[in-house]
Amino acid sequence: MKHQIPGYLCLSDMLDQDLSAYEYFQTLPPDVREALKREDGVTNFDELQARAKHLSEAGLPGDLSAF
């Protein structure tokens, strides 16, 4: 039976290994990127998108409506 890893170790690990996640992350407003780096609990692409949306809706500057 093949063991599947549920995600990456941390945000920086995911950004280093997942080109799609890295490209998406680079399109985010700087304040959202910094907030995500401080949290560093994001371990997969779905979490990255959800956290970015949440941070945007919480009032951080930047428009993520295109995402």
Phi, psi and omega per residue, in radians:
M1 nan 2.309 -3.108
K2 -1.464 2.274 3.118
H3 -1.529 2.184 3.135
Q4 -1.813 2.308 3.092
I5 -1.425 2.240 -3.059
P6 -1.215 -0.331 -3.131
G7 -3.086 -2.932 3.113
Y8 -1.563 2.963 -3.121
L9 -1.178 -0.662 -3.100
C10 -2.843 3.084 -3.129
L11 -1.027 -0.835 -3.097
S12 -1.110 -0.621 3.080
D13 -1.099 -0.786 3.131
M14 -1.112 -0.779 -3.122
L15 -1.125 -0.567 3.094
D16 -1.231 -0.529 -2.986
Q17 -1.901 -0.272 -3.054
D18 -2.099 1.839 -3.082
L19 -1.078 -0.691 3.127
S20 -1.096 -0.746 3.116
A21 -1.127 -0.739 3.130
Y22 -1.079 -0.820 -3.137
E23 -1.089 -0.751 3.104
Y24 -1.084 -0.819 -3.129
F25 -0.994 -0.715 -3.115
Q26 -1.192 -0.355 3.115
T27 -1.457 -0.226 -3.112
L28 -1.282 2.642 3.064
P29 -1.044 2.587 -3.100
P30 -0.935 -0.689 -3.130
D31 -1.135 -0.649 3.120
V32 -1.209 -0.755 3.104
R33 -1.027 -0.790 -3.136
E34 -1.099 -0.725 3.119
A35 -1.097 -0.724 3.118
L36 -1.134 -0.686 3.104
K37 -1.115 -0.691 3.139
R38 -1.140 -0.703 3.129
E39 -1.184 -0.840 3.125
D40 0.846 0.512 3.085
G41 -1.840 0.075 -3.112
V42 -1.427 2.177 -3.071
T43 -2.173 0.036 3.039
N44 -2.668 2.904 -3.027
F45 -1.098 -0.702 3.118
D46 -1.061 -0.743 3.095
E47 -1.107 -0.696 3.131
L48 -1.043 -0.826 3.128
Q49 -1.127 -0.754 -3.123
A50 -1.139 -0.770 3.140
R51 -1.149 -0.696 3.116
A52 -1.096 -0.734 3.108
K53 -1.119 -0.790 -3.141
H54 -1.064 -0.797 -3.139
L55 -1.098 -0.675 3.108
S56 -1.127 -0.779 -3.137
E57 -1.220 -0.394 -3.141
A58 -1.360 -0.060 3.044
G59 1.889 0.146 3.053
L60 -1.220 2.529 3.135
P61 -1.073 2.718 3.115
G62 1.914 2.588 -3.105
D63 -1.930 1.992 3.124
L64 -1.795 0.288 -3.063
S65 -1.087 -0.398 3.140
A66 -1.343 -0.184 -3.069
F67 -1.679 nan nan
